[in-house]
Amino acid sequence: MAARLLAQLTGEQITVALAAADEVTARHTRSHRAAVLAVERARYEADRAERAFTAVDPGNRLVAQTLESRWEARLTALAEAEAALTTARESRPSLPERDGLLALATDLPRLWHAADTRDKDKKRLLRTLVSDVTLLPETDRWRARVGLRWHTGASEEVALARPKPAPEARRTPSEALTLISRLGPQLRDAEIVSELAAAGITTGSGRPFDAAAVRWVRHVHKIPSPFTVPFRDGEIAVKEVARRLGVAADAVYYWITHGHLAARKTPSGRWCVPWDEETETACLRRIAESGHLTPKTRTITAGGAV
């Protein structure tokens, strides 16, 4: 958008704009002159109607009423003409000096790219000339179409494209894929980024890995994250513990928070309980010794399963 703005604010473009402004000024001058003449004509007609009404014999009421109505109509027309003249005067465009505009156009690129020119000032200048910018639909992910509408009402479409990297440059290095596959289920993306940086591994284009690049490798190669596979070998969920013991899940949470049952909390806040026969036996003993925990009836099937 900045490039389009600077392309429009050249000396040649401003010269064309000033020529158009001169035409607008001349058109305004002609309309203003016509409004002045209309006021003069309406005032003359109003004065003439007043003189006619003043000269009539008051005893001739019918003629007097007719001349009075004509005078009032002329006064109304005069008021309308004066209002039109006021509007014409107020609508006169204010144009800057030509030399100042041409000097600004010559110096604008340097001012735009100056280190001390603030982004706030650049945006203000853009809003002065640009009405709106719209991102248009585009199916090609390597291309973009932007609609630009100026305050003059003119509009244009700008097509943008970025070069596609070579296929071999986009391919994830094998050492990076191996490390992400190994650490993906245990570590978060930011932690894997640190591991890749420590190992000196970069992307296929030679850039350092970031969280977005790691997420893309996960997506392409279907590598799970700690949030999708929270349980390690031998771990089960709190609800599964409650189901196996026949108690409420609140009792299991109570044991965990009071140190009676070992558990690991994932980054997403989920509890994972290491489970084996010894842990189950200890939990059943605690239930039997409790005065307020009443486990549900546990049925033993023919195969010996509980």
Secondary structure, DSSP 8 states (H G I E B T S, - for coil): -HHHHHHHSSHHHHHHHHHHHHHHHHHHHHHHHHHHHHHHHHHHHHHHHHHHHHHS-TT-HHHHHHHHHHHHHHHHHHHHHHHHHHHHHHT------HHHHHHHHHHHHHHHH-TT--HHHHHHHHHHHEEEEEEE--S-TTEEEEEEEETTS-EEEEEEE-----HHHHS--HHHHHHHHHHTTTS-HHHHHHHHHHTT-B-TTS-B--HHHHHHHHHHHT---TTT----TTEEEHHHHHHHHTS-HHHHHHHHHTTSS--EE-TTS-EEEE--HHHHHHHHHHHHH-SS---------TTS--
